[in-house]
Amino acid sequence: MGKRKVTLSIDGDVLRKVRRTMSIGEGRSLSSLVEEAPRGLVGEAWLTGLCDELAIKPAYISPESVVSARPKGSRAEEAVREMGRGREEVLSRRQRPR
């Protein structure tokens, strides 16, 4: 389908910031920038449809969920501290007079 002409109302401050950002960028048009937001929504709809087809339940995973789901093991700082102690022992043995 071809392009359609539409009228948008955008907050003046937002428009100024967008234009300022665009002038720093690669010379893109305001139209191409405004077109990107709906494309993102279309992509989301496509992904939702794909999840439905594959019988996968889409879900948002929060950063907190990722952290809590990590395997529990020894903490890196403890391992590094222990390695430092071991190295300290080795060095002190080398420096003892025989």
Biopython code that builds the backbone (N, CA, C, O; Angstrom):
import numpy as np
from Bio.PDB.StructureBuilder import StructureBuilder

atoms = [
    (1, "MET", "N", (0.857, -1.175, 0.000)),
    (1, "MET", "CA", (0.000, 0.000, 0.000)),
    (1, "MET", "C", (0.900, 1.234, 0.000)),
    (1, "MET", "O", (1.983, 1.223, 0.585)),
    (2, "GLY", "N", (0.448, 2.279, -0.651)),
    (2, "GLY", "CA", (1.214, 3.524, -0.730)),
    (2, "GLY", "C", (1.149, 4.325, 0.549)),
    (2, "GLY", "O", (0.494, 3.939, 1.517)),
    (3, "LYS", "N", (1.825, 5.421, 0.533)),
    (3, "LYS", "CA", (1.851, 6.299, 1.711)),
    (3, "LYS", "C", (0.583, 7.129, 1.761)),
    (3, "LYS", "O", (-0.003, 7.452, 0.728)),
    (4, "ARG", "N", (0.166, 7.472, 2.971)),
    (4, "ARG", "CA", (-1.008, 8.319, 3.202)),
    (4, "ARG", "C", (-0.564, 9.573, 3.923)),
    (4, "ARG", "O", (0.332, 9.534, 4.766)),
    (5, "LYS", "N", (-1.186, 10.667, 3.592)),
    (5, "LYS", "CA", (-0.882, 11.929, 4.259)),
    (5, "LYS", "C", (-1.766, 12.044, 5.498)),
    (5, "LYS", "O", (-2.978, 11.840, 5.425)),
    (6, "VAL", "N", (-1.148, 12.375, 6.643)),
    (6, "VAL", "CA", (-1.892, 12.532, 7.893)),
    (6, "VAL", "C", (-1.443, 13.818, 8.577)),
    (6, "VAL", "O", (-0.375, 14.358, 8.286)),
    (7, "THR", "N", (-2.272, 14.289, 9.482)),
    (7, "THR", "CA", (-1.930, 15.464, 10.276)),
    (7, "THR", "C", (-1.724, 15.009, 11.710)),
    (7, "THR", "O", (-2.562, 14.303, 12.271)),
    (8, "LEU", "N", (-0.616, 15.411, 12.298)),
    (8, "LEU", "CA", (-0.311, 15.040, 13.677)),
    (8, "LEU", "C", (-0.184, 16.286, 14.529)),
    (8, "LEU", "O", (0.243, 17.335, 14.047)),
    (9, "SER", "N", (-0.550, 16.174, 15.781)),
    (9, "SER", "CA", (-0.306, 17.243, 16.750)),
    (9, "SER", "C", (0.743, 16.728, 17.722)),
    (9, "SER", "O", (0.530, 15.730, 18.410)),
    (10, "ILE", "N", (1.882, 17.419, 17.774)),
    (10, "ILE", "CA", (2.997, 17.000, 18.620)),
    (10, "ILE", "C", (3.392, 18.167, 19.512)),
    (10, "ILE", "O", (3.447, 19.311, 19.061)),
    (11, "ASP", "N", (3.664, 17.878, 20.771)),
    (11, "ASP", "CA", (4.105, 18.894, 21.719)),
    (11, "ASP", "C", (5.314, 19.633, 21.144)),
    (11, "ASP", "O", (6.246, 19.016, 20.628)),
    (12, "GLY", "N", (5.285, 20.957, 21.241)),
    (12, "GLY", "CA", (6.338, 21.789, 20.661)),
    (12, "GLY", "C", (7.731, 21.476, 21.184)),
    (12, "GLY", "O", (8.687, 21.423, 20.410)),
    (13, "ASP", "N", (7.855, 21.266, 22.501)),
    (13, "ASP", "CA", (9.164, 20.943, 23.081)),
    (13, "ASP", "C", (9.689, 19.613, 22.552)),
    (13, "ASP", "O", (10.871, 19.474, 22.238)),
    (14, "VAL", "N", (8.798, 18.653, 22.462)),
    (14, "VAL", "CA", (9.194, 17.337, 21.949)),
    (14, "VAL", "C", (9.656, 17.460, 20.507)),
    (14, "VAL", "O", (10.678, 16.887, 20.131)),
    (15, "LEU", "N", (8.914, 18.201, 19.700)),
    (15, "LEU", "CA", (9.266, 18.374, 18.293)),
    (15, "LEU", "C", (10.629, 19.049, 18.145)),
    (15, "LEU", "O", (11.434, 18.645, 17.305)),
    (16, "ARG", "N", (10.892, 20.077, 18.958)),
    (16, "ARG", "CA", (12.200, 20.752, 18.901)),
    (16, "ARG", "C", (13.332, 19.791, 19.245)),
    (16, "ARG", "O", (14.367, 19.771, 18.579)),
    (17, "LYS", "N", (13.126, 18.997, 20.289)),
    (17, "LYS", "CA", (14.159, 18.036, 20.693)),
    (17, "LYS", "C", (14.392, 16.992, 19.604)),
    (17, "LYS", "O", (15.531, 16.612, 19.333)),
    (18, "VAL", "N", (13.316, 16.537, 18.989)),
    (18, "VAL", "CA", (13.439, 15.549, 17.909)),
    (18, "VAL", "C", (14.193, 16.146, 16.740)),
    (18, "VAL", "O", (15.090, 15.508, 16.189)),
    (19, "ARG", "N", (13.845, 17.351, 16.357)),
    (19, "ARG", "CA", (14.536, 17.997, 15.228)),
    (19, "ARG", "C", (16.008, 18.230, 15.546)),
    (19, "ARG", "O", (16.870, 18.057, 14.684)),
    (20, "ARG", "N", (16.293, 18.623, 16.789)),
    (20, "ARG", "CA", (17.688, 18.836, 17.191)),
    (20, "ARG", "C", (18.459, 17.515, 17.104)),
    (20, "ARG", "O", (19.586, 17.481, 16.610)),
    (21, "THR", "N", (17.857, 16.453, 17.578)),
    (21, "THR", "CA", (18.476, 15.133, 17.524)),
    (21, "THR", "C", (18.676, 14.693, 16.085)),
    (21, "THR", "O", (19.711, 14.123, 15.740)),
    (22, "MET", "N", (17.677, 14.961, 15.243)),
    (22, "MET", "CA", (17.770, 14.563, 13.836)),
    (22, "MET", "C", (18.864, 15.332, 13.116)),
    (22, "MET", "O", (19.526, 14.784, 12.235)),
    (23, "SER", "N", (19.064, 16.590, 13.476)),
    (23, "SER", "CA", (20.090, 17.374, 12.787)),
    (23, "SER", "C", (21.481, 16.841, 13.106)),
    (23, "SER", "O", (22.411, 17.004, 12.317)),
    (24, "ILE", "N", (21.618, 16.204, 14.265)),
    (24, "ILE", "CA", (22.882, 15.584, 14.634)),
    (24, "ILE", "C", (23.049, 14.270, 13.878)),
    (24, "ILE", "O", (24.168, 13.861, 13.571)),
    (25, "GLY", "N", (21.945, 13.621, 13.583)),
    (25, "GLY", "CA", (21.963, 12.299, 12.953)),
    (25, "GLY", "C", (22.315, 12.315, 11.483)),
    (25, "GLY", "O", (23.068, 13.174, 11.023)),
    (26, "GLU", "N", (21.772, 11.370, 10.753)),
    (26, "GLU", "CA", (22.152, 11.142, 9.362)),
    (26, "GLU", "C", (21.195, 11.787, 8.363)),
    (26, "GLU", "O", (21.018, 11.261, 7.265)),
    (27, "GLY", "N", (20.589, 12.888, 8.707)),
    (27, "GLY", "CA", (19.726, 13.603, 7.772)),
    (27, "GLY", "C", (18.439, 12.872, 7.421)),
    (27, "GLY", "O", (17.977, 12.960, 6.284)),
    (28, "ARG", "N", (17.852, 12.155, 8.369)),
    (28, "ARG", "CA", (16.593, 11.455, 8.112)),
    (28, "ARG", "C", (15.445, 12.449, 8.147)),
    (28, "ARG", "O", (15.550, 13.520, 8.744)),
    (29, "SER", "N", (14.359, 12.083, 7.504)),
    (29, "SER", "CA", (13.192, 12.962, 7.502)),
    (29, "SER", "C", (12.362, 12.731, 8.763)),
    (29, "SER", "O", (12.422, 11.667, 9.378)),
    (30, "LEU", "N", (11.592, 13.744, 9.130)),
    (30, "LEU", "CA", (10.695, 13.626, 10.273)),
    (30, "LEU", "C", (9.661, 12.538, 10.001)),
    (30, "LEU", "O", (9.290, 11.791, 10.906)),
    (31, "SER", "N", (9.200, 12.449, 8.765)),
    (31, "SER", "CA", (8.215, 11.422, 8.404)),
    (31, "SER", "C", (8.754, 10.021, 8.661)),
    (31, "SER", "O", (8.049, 9.174, 9.210)),
    (32, "SER", "N", (10.001, 9.774, 8.266)),
    (32, "SER", "CA", (10.560, 8.430, 8.464)),
    (32, "SER", "C", (10.698, 8.115, 9.950)),
    (32, "SER", "O", (10.518, 6.971, 10.369)),
    (33, "LEU", "N", (11.018, 9.132, 10.739)),
    (33, "LEU", "CA", (11.145, 8.929, 12.177)),
    (33, "LEU", "C", (9.790, 8.620, 12.808)),
    (33, "LEU", "O", (9.674, 7.708, 13.626)),
    (34, "VAL", "N", (8.770, 9.378, 12.426)),
    (34, "VAL", "CA", (7.424, 9.178, 12.970)),
    (34, "VAL", "C", (6.873, 7.818, 12.539)),
    (34, "VAL", "O", (6.094, 7.210, 13.273)),
    (35, "GLU", "N", (7.265, 7.340, 11.373)),
    (35, "GLU", "CA", (6.784, 6.060, 10.854)),
    (35, "GLU", "C", (7.335, 4.876, 11.652)),
    (35, "GLU", "O", (6.723, 3.809, 11.668)),
    (36, "GLU", "N", (8.471, 5.050, 12.307)),
    (36, "GLU", "CA", (9.097, 3.948, 13.040)),
    (36, "GLU", "C", (8.263, 3.462, 14.224)),
    (36, "GLU", "O", (8.205, 2.258, 14.476)),
    (37, "ALA", "N", (7.622, 4.364, 14.952)),
    (37, "ALA", "CA", (6.858, 3.964, 16.142)),
    (37, "ALA", "C", (5.742, 2.974, 15.802)),
    (37, "ALA", "O", (5.654, 1.926, 16.442)),
    (38, "PRO", "N", (4.893, 3.268, 14.824)),
    (38, "PRO", "CA", (3.858, 2.288, 14.476)),
    (38, "PRO", "C", (4.444, 0.976, 13.945)),
    (38, "PRO", "O", (3.863, -0.089, 14.157)),
    (39, "ARG", "N", (5.578, 1.043, 13.263)),
    (39, "ARG", "CA", (6.208, -0.200, 12.789)),
    (39, "ARG", "C", (6.568, -1.097, 13.973)),
    (39, "ARG", "O", (6.452, -2.320, 13.891)),
    (40, "GLY", "N", (7.004, -0.481, 15.070)),
    (40, "GLY", "CA", (7.305, -1.256, 16.272)),
    (40, "GLY", "C", (6.066, -1.954, 16.805)),
    (40, "GLY", "O", (6.139, -3.096, 17.258)),
    (41, "LEU", "N", (4.929, -1.272, 16.752)),
    (41, "LEU", "CA", (3.676, -1.877, 17.205)),
    (41, "LEU", "C", (3.261, -3.019, 16.294)),
    (41, "LEU", "O", (2.758, -4.042, 16.759)),
    (42, "VAL", "N", (3.474, -2.842, 14.986)),
    (42, "VAL", "CA", (3.144, -3.898, 14.025)),
    (42, "VAL", "C", (4.023, -5.115, 14.303)),
    (42, "VAL", "O", (3.547, -6.249, 14.251)),
    (43, "GLY", "N", (5.304, -4.886, 14.597)),
    (43, "GLY", "CA", (6.217, -5.976, 14.922)),
    (43, "GLY", "C", (5.782, -6.718, 16.168)),
    (43, "GLY", "O", (5.872, -7.944, 16.235)),
    (44, "GLU", "N", (5.309, -5.972, 17.153)),
    (44, "GLU", "CA", (4.830, -6.594, 18.385)),
    (44, "GLU", "C", (3.615, -7.469, 18.096)),
    (44, "GLU", "O", (3.494, -8.567, 18.640)),
    (45, "ALA", "N", (2.715, -6.984, 17.240)),
    (45, "ALA", "CA", (1.535, -7.767, 16.872)),
    (45, "ALA", "C", (1.954, -9.046, 16.148)),
    (45, "ALA", "O", (1.372, -10.108, 16.368)),
    (46, "TRP", "N", (2.970, -8.940, 15.281)),
    (46, "TRP", "CA", (3.460, -10.105, 14.552)),
    (46, "TRP", "C", (4.029, -11.139, 15.528)),
    (46, "TRP", "O", (3.765, -12.335, 15.400)),
    (47, "LEU", "N", (4.808, -10.667, 16.501)),
    (47, "LEU", "CA", (5.380, -11.584, 17.492)),
    (47, "LEU", "C", (4.296, -12.247, 18.338)),
    (47, "LEU", "O", (4.386, -13.432, 18.660)),
    (48, "THR", "N", (3.279, -11.478, 18.692)),
    (48, "THR", "CA", (2.174, -12.037, 19.469)),
    (48, "THR", "C", (1.474, -13.133, 18.674)),
    (48, "THR", "O", (1.142, -14.186, 19.218)),
    (49, "GLY", "N", (1.250, -12.880, 17.371)),
    (49, "GLY", "CA", (0.641, -13.890, 16.505)),
    (49, "GLY", "C", (1.496, -15.143, 16.399)),
    (49, "GLY", "O", (0.980, -16.260, 16.423)),
    (50, "LEU", "N", (2.803, -14.951, 16.282)),
    (50, "LEU", "CA", (3.719, -16.088, 16.201)),
    (50, "LEU", "C", (3.678, -16.902, 17.491)),
    (50, "LEU", "O", (3.666, -18.133, 17.451)),
    (51, "CYS", "N", (3.657, -16.222, 18.624)),
    (51, "CYS", "CA", (3.566, -16.925, 19.908)),
    (51, "CYS", "C", (2.274, -17.725, 19.995)),
    (51, "CYS", "O", (2.272, -18.849, 20.498)),
    (52, "ASP", "N", (1.177, -17.155, 19.511)),
    (52, "ASP", "CA", (-0.101, -17.875, 19.504)),
    (52, "ASP", "C", (0.001, -19.133, 18.651)),
    (52, "ASP", "O", (-0.447, -20.205, 19.058)),
    (53, "GLU", "N", (0.598, -18.997, 17.457)),
    (53, "GLU", "CA", (0.748, -20.142, 16.550)),
    (53, "GLU", "C", (1.581, -21.247, 17.169)),
    (53, "GLU", "O", (1.281, -22.428, 16.995)),
    (54, "LEU", "N", (2.617, -20.873, 17.885)),
    (54, "LEU", "CA", (3.524, -21.852, 18.480)),
    (54, "LEU", "C", (3.091, -22.281, 19.879)),
    (54, "LEU", "O", (3.778, -23.059, 20.540)),
    (55, "ALA", "N", (1.958, -21.773, 20.316)),
    (55, "ALA", "CA", (1.421, -22.067, 21.648)),
    (55, "ALA", "C", (2.421, -21.706, 22.744)),
    (55, "ALA", "O", (2.611, -22.448, 23.707)),
    (56, "ILE", "N", (3.051, -20.554, 22.574)),
    (56, "ILE", "CA", (3.990, -20.040, 23.567)),
    (56, "ILE", "C", (3.324, -18.851, 24.244)),
    (56, "ILE", "O", (2.772, -17.972, 23.582)),
    (57, "LYS", "N", (3.384, -18.835, 25.563)),
    (57, "LYS", "CA", (2.784, -17.719, 26.281)),
    (57, "LYS", "C", (3.808, -16.591, 26.387)),
    (57, "LYS", "O", (4.811, -16.737, 27.085)),
    (58, "PRO", "N", (3.569, -15.458, 25.700)),
    (58, "PRO", "CA", (4.523, -14.349, 25.808)),
    (58, "PRO", "C", (4.441, -13.730, 27.200)),
    (58, "PRO", "O", (3.359, -13.586, 27.769)),
    (59, "ALA", "N", (5.585, -13.372, 27.729)),
    (59, "ALA", "CA", (5.603, -12.772, 29.059)),
    (59, "ALA", "C", (6.758, -11.796, 29.163)),
    (59, "ALA", "O", (7.812, -11.985, 28.556)),
    (60, "TYR", "N", (6.542, -10.763, 29.934)),
    (60, "TYR", "CA", (7.604, -9.811, 30.215)),
    (60, "TYR", "C", (8.418, -10.365, 31.371)),
    (60, "TYR", "O", (7.862, -10.782, 32.388)),
    (61, "ILE", "N", (9.720, -10.368, 31.216)),
    (61, "ILE", "CA", (10.595, -10.840, 32.282)),
    (61, "ILE", "C", (11.293, -9.624, 32.877)),
    (61, "ILE", "O", (12.059, -8.940, 32.199)),
    (62, "SER", "N", (11.023, -9.371, 34.124)),
    (62, "SER", "CA", (11.614, -8.199, 34.780)),
    (62, "SER", "C", (13.078, -8.471, 35.121)),
    (62, "SER", "O", (13.479, -9.625, 35.265)),
    (63, "PRO", "N", (13.870, -7.413, 35.247)),
    (63, "PRO", "CA", (15.269, -7.598, 35.653)),
    (63, "PRO", "C", (15.392, -8.340, 36.989)),
    (63, "PRO", "O", (16.322, -9.122, 37.184)),
    (64, "GLU", "N", (14.460, -8.093, 37.898)),
    (64, "GLU", "CA", (14.491, -8.764, 39.195)),
    (64, "GLU", "C", (14.299, -10.266, 39.031)),
    (64, "GLU", "O", (14.934, -11.057, 39.730)),
    (65, "SER", "N", (13.413, -10.665, 38.096)),
    (65, "SER", "CA", (13.178, -12.088, 37.847)),
    (65, "SER", "C", (14.424, -12.761, 37.300)),
    (65, "SER", "O", (14.735, -13.895, 37.665)),
    (66, "VAL", "N", (15.136, -12.063, 36.428)),
    (66, "VAL", "CA", (16.361, -12.617, 35.854)),
    (66, "VAL", "C", (17.380, -12.856, 36.963)),
    (66, "VAL", "O", (18.001, -13.917, 37.024)),
    (67, "VAL", "N", (17.548, -11.872, 37.833)),
    (67, "VAL", "CA", (18.518, -11.990, 38.925)),
    (67, "VAL", "C", (18.142, -13.138, 39.854)),
    (67, "VAL", "O", (19.003, -13.929, 40.240)),
    (68, "SER", "N", (16.867, -13.238, 40.217)),
    (68, "SER", "CA", (16.458, -14.283, 41.160)),
    (68, "SER", "C", (16.516, -15.676, 40.539)),
    (68, "SER", "O", (16.614, -16.662, 41.270)),
    (69, "ALA", "N", (16.458, -15.785, 39.211)),
    (69, "ALA", "CA", (16.499, -17.086, 38.547)),
    (69, "ALA", "C", (17.924, -17.578, 38.290)),
    (69, "ALA", "O", (18.116, -18.724, 37.884)),
    (70, "ARG", "N", (18.909, -16.738, 38.518)),
    (70, "ARG", "CA", (20.300, -17.147, 38.298)),
    (70, "ARG", "C", (20.673, -18.265, 39.259)),
    (70, "ARG", "O", (20.204, -18.297, 40.397)),
    (71, "PRO", "N", (21.520, -19.184, 38.797)),
    (71, "PRO", "CA", (21.959, -20.258, 39.697)),
    (71, "PRO", "C", (22.705, -19.682, 40.899)),
    (71, "PRO", "O", (23.480, -18.733, 40.775)),
    (72, "LYS", "N", (22.457, -20.269, 42.039)),
    (72, "LYS", "CA", (23.126, -19.805, 43.254)),
    (72, "LYS", "C", (24.429, -20.576, 43.404)),
    (72, "LYS", "O", (24.432, -21.806, 43.427)),
    (73, "GLY", "N", (25.499, -19.870, 43.503)),
    (73, "GLY", "CA", (26.811, -20.488, 43.692)),
    (73, "GLY", "C", (27.635, -19.582, 44.569)),
    (73, "GLY", "O", (27.118, -18.666, 45.210)),
    (74, "SER", "N", (28.925, -19.849, 44.590)),
    (74, "SER", "CA", (29.774, -18.975, 45.388)),
    (74, "SER", "C", (29.870, -17.621, 44.699)),
    (74, "SER", "O", (29.804, -17.525, 43.473)),
    (75, "ARG", "N", (30.023, -16.608, 45.482)),
    (75, "ARG", "CA", (30.109, -15.262, 44.932)),
    (75, "ARG", "C", (31.517, -15.029, 44.409)),
    (75, "ARG", "O", (32.489, -15.521, 44.982)),
    (76, "ALA", "N", (31.621, -14.288, 43.333)),
    (76, "ALA", "CA", (32.905, -14.031, 42.691)),
    (76, "ALA", "C", (33.879, -13.350, 43.645)),
    (76, "ALA", "O", (35.068, -13.671, 43.655)),
    (77, "GLU", "N", (33.382, -12.415, 44.443)),
    (77, "GLU", "CA", (34.282, -11.690, 45.346)),
    (77, "GLU", "C", (34.922, -12.635, 46.355)),
    (77, "GLU", "O", (36.080, -12.455, 46.731)),
    (78, "GLU", "N", (34.162, -13.651, 46.798)),
    (78, "GLU", "CA", (34.720, -14.620, 47.739)),
    (78, "GLU", "C", (35.799, -15.461, 47.064)),
    (78, "GLU", "O", (36.836, -15.739, 47.666)),
    (79, "ALA", "N", (35.563, -15.864, 45.832)),
    (79, "ALA", "CA", (36.543, -16.658, 45.092)),
    (79, "ALA", "C", (37.823, -15.866, 44.867)),
    (79, "ALA", "O", (38.919, -16.402, 45.028)),
    (80, "VAL", "N", (37.696, -14.607, 44.498)),
    (80, "VAL", "CA", (38.868, -13.760, 44.263)),
    (80, "VAL", "C", (39.639, -13.559, 45.564)),
    (80, "VAL", "O", (40.868, -13.615, 45.575)),
    (81, "ARG", "N", (38.925, -13.327, 46.649)),
    (81, "ARG", "CA", (39.573, -13.145, 47.951)),
    (81, "ARG", "C", (40.352, -14.405, 48.339)),
    (81, "ARG", "O", (41.480, -14.316, 48.823)),
    (82, "GLU", "N", (39.752, -15.567, 48.126)),
    (82, "GLU", "CA", (40.404, -16.834, 48.454)),
    (82, "GLU", "C", (41.649, -17.044, 47.597)),
    (82, "GLU", "O", (42.672, -17.510, 48.099)),
    (83, "MET", "N", (41.574, -16.708, 46.319)),
    (83, "MET", "CA", (42.749, -16.827, 45.453)),
    (83, "MET", "C", (43.861, -15.912, 45.946)),
    (83, "MET", "O", (45.033, -16.288, 45.922)),
    (84, "GLY", "N", (43.504, -14.727, 46.386)),
    (84, "GLY", "CA", (44.488, -13.785, 46.917)),
    (84, "GLY", "C", (45.174, -14.332, 48.160)),
    (84, "GLY", "O", (46.384, -14.177, 48.330)),
    (85, "ARG", "N", (44.396, -14.975, 49.028)),
    (85, "ARG", "CA", (44.975, -15.574, 50.241)),
    (85, "ARG", "C", (45.958, -16.680, 49.869)),
    (85, "ARG", "O", (47.039, -16.785, 50.449)),
    (86, "GLY", "N", (45.573, -17.497, 48.902)),
    (86, "GLY", "CA", (46.450, -18.588, 48.459)),
    (86, "GLY", "C", (47.748, -18.049, 47.885)),
    (86, "GLY", "O", (48.824, -18.573, 48.169)),
    (87, "ARG", "N", (47.647, -17.017, 47.090)),
    (87, "ARG", "CA", (48.842, -16.413, 46.489)),
    (87, "ARG", "C", (49.725, -15.803, 47.573)),
    (87, "ARG", "O", (50.951, -15.898, 47.516)),
    (88, "GLU", "N", (49.101, -15.190, 48.539)),
    (88, "GLU", "CA", (49.836, -14.585, 49.653)),
    (88, "GLU", "C", (50.641, -15.647, 50.402)),
    (88, "GLU", "O", (51.794, -15.418, 50.767)),
    (89, "GLU", "N", (50.021, -16.818, 50.628)),
    (89, "GLU", "CA", (50.703, -17.922, 51.307)),
    (89, "GLU", "C", (51.915, -18.391, 50.515)),
    (89, "GLU", "O", (52.995, -18.579, 51.075)),
    (90, "VAL", "N", (51.736, -18.579, 49.219)),
    (90, "VAL", "CA", (52.822, -19.045, 48.357)),
    (90, "VAL", "C", (53.972, -18.051, 48.383)),
    (90, "VAL", "O", (55.129, -18.449, 48.517)),
    (91, "LEU", "N", (53.676, -16.781, 48.259)),
    (91, "LEU", "CA", (54.720, -15.757, 48.257)),
    (91, "LEU", "C", (55.441, -15.685, 49.597)),
    (91, "LEU", "O", (56.657, -15.503, 49.634)),
    (92, "SER", "N", (54.706, -15.825, 50.692)),
    (92, "SER", "CA", (55.345, -15.744, 52.008)),
    (92, "SER", "C", (56.260, -16.941, 52.235)),
    (92, "SER", "O", (57.285, -16.796, 52.901)),
    (93, "ARG", "N", (55.928, -18.125, 51.707)),
    (93, "ARG", "CA", (56.790, -19.302, 51.823)),
    (93, "ARG", "C", (58.080, -19.105, 51.045)),
    (93, "ARG", "O", (59.144, -19.535, 51.489)),
    (94, "ARG", "N", (57.996, -18.462, 49.895)),
    (94, "ARG", "CA", (59.179, -18.233, 49.058)),
    (94, "ARG", "C", (60.144, -17.252, 49.714)),
    (94, "ARG", "O", (61.353, -17.331, 49.497)),
    (95, "GLN", "N", (59.624, -16.342, 50.502)),
    (95, "GLN", "CA", (60.460, -15.294, 51.079)),
    (95, "GLN", "C", (61.090, -15.697, 52.413)),
    (95, "GLN", "O", (61.938, -14.966, 52.924)),
    (96, "ARG", "N", (60.704, -16.832, 52.988)),
    (96, "ARG", "CA", (61.262, -17.267, 54.271)),
    (96, "ARG", "C", (62.723, -17.696, 54.083)),
    (96, "ARG", "O", (63.054, -18.382, 53.116)),
    (97, "PRO", "N", (63.581, -17.290, 55.002)),
    (97, "PRO", "CA", (64.980, -17.738, 54.919)),
    (97, "PRO", "C", (65.087, -19.219, 55.254)),
    (97, "PRO", "O", (64.352, -19.719, 56.106)),
    (98, "ARG", "N", (65.980, -19.906, 54.602)),
    (98, "ARG", "CA", (66.119, -21.353, 54.820)),
    (98, "ARG", "C", (67.263, -21.674, 55.699)),
    (98, "ARG", "O", (67.515, -22.846, 55.979)),
]
sb = StructureBuilder()
sb.init_structure("model")
sb.init_model(0)
sb.init_chain("A")
sb.init_seg("    ")
for serial, (resi, resn, name, xyz) in enumerate(atoms, 1):
    if name == "N":
        sb.init_residue(resn, " ", resi, " ")
    sb.init_atom(name, np.array(xyz, "f"), 0.0, 1.0, " ", f" {name:<3s}", serial, name[0])
structure = sb.get_structure()
